Amino acid sequence: MIKNPYRIILRPIITEKSTLLKEKNREVCFEVNPKANKIEIKKAAEQLFKIKVERVRIQNMRGKMRRVGRSAGKKKDWKKAYVKLKEGEKMIEYFEAV
């Protein structure tokens, strides 16, 4: 069980898909600790951003294969979480570089 919310939610994921989900479905996408579960992610989001969460969906992502010259390696596996906000809650605003 992870106690610190800063160790559960690592960073926001800003892509075209996550921006669309943010605008249409009130969902925000984060990279989270691979050992965190839905309950811990929900509590961490509510504590960090002072919001109410309706539901959390998580997805395990496989690390991609990478090559540098002759040597091949693999990026680490990671976990993604889609956090849906309750109706009436203000949207989480984080810096989006344009």
C-alpha positions in Angstrom: 0.0 0.0 0.0 1.5 3.3 -1.1 0.7 6.3 1.2 2.2 9.3 -0.6 -0.1 10.6 -3.4 2.9 12.1 -5.2 4.3 8.5 -5.5 1.0 7.2 -6.9 0.2 9.8 -9.6 3.5 10.4 -11.4 2.6 12.8 -14.3 -0.2 13.8 -16.6 -0.3 12.3 -20.1 -1.0 15.0 -22.7 -1.9 13.5 -26.1 -4.6 14.1 -28.7 -6.7 11.3 -27.3 -6.4 12.5 -23.7 -7.2 16.0 -24.7 -10.3 14.9 -26.5 -11.4 12.8 -23.5 -10.8 15.8 -21.2 -13.1 18.0 -23.3 -15.9 15.5 -24.0 -16.0 13.0 -21.2 -14.4 15.0 -18.3 -11.7 12.3 -18.1 -8.0 13.1 -17.3 -5.2 10.7 -18.1 -2.2 10.1 -15.8 0.9 7.8 -15.6 0.6 6.1 -12.3 2.8 3.8 -10.2 2.6 0.2 -11.6 1.8 -1.1 -8.1 -1.1 1.3 -7.4 -4.7 0.0 -7.6 -7.9 1.9 -8.5 -8.8 2.8 -4.9 -5.3 4.3 -4.2 -5.4 6.3 -7.5 -8.9 7.7 -6.7 -7.8 8.8 -3.2 -4.6 10.3 -4.5 -6.4 12.3 -7.2 -9.0 13.6 -4.8 -6.3 14.6 -2.3 -3.9 16.2 -4.8 -6.4 18.1 -7.0 -9.2 18.6 -4.4 -11.9 17.1 -6.7 -14.5 14.3 -6.5 -13.8 11.3 -8.8 -16.6 9.2 -10.3 -14.6 6.3 -11.6 -11.0 5.2 -12.5 -10.0 2.9 -15.3 -6.5 1.5 -15.5 -4.4 0.1 -18.3 -1.1 -1.7 -18.2 1.2 -0.6 -21.0 4.1 -2.6 -22.3 7.4 -1.0 -22.8 8.5 -0.6 -26.4 11.7 -2.2 -27.9 14.4 0.4 -28.7 17.7 0.1 -30.6 20.8 2.1 -30.5 23.2 0.8 -33.1 23.6 -2.9 -32.7 22.4 -3.1 -29.1 18.7 -3.5 -28.5 16.8 -2.8 -25.3 13.4 -2.4 -23.9 11.7 0.6 -22.2 10.1 -0.1 -18.8 6.5 -1.3 -18.5 4.1 1.3 -17.0 0.5 1.9 -16.0 -2.0 4.5 -17.3 -5.1 5.6 -15.4 -8.2 7.4 -16.8 -9.8 9.4 -14.0 -13.4 10.5 -14.6 -14.6 13.6 -12.7 -18.1 13.9 -11.2 -20.6 16.3 -12.7 -20.2 19.8 -11.4 -16.5 19.4 -10.5 -14.0 21.9 -11.9 -11.7 20.5 -14.6 -8.1 19.9 -13.6 -5.9 22.5 -15.3 -2.2 21.6 -15.7 0.3 23.3 -18.0 -0.1 22.3 -21.6 2.8 23.4 -23.8 1.6 24.4 -27.3 
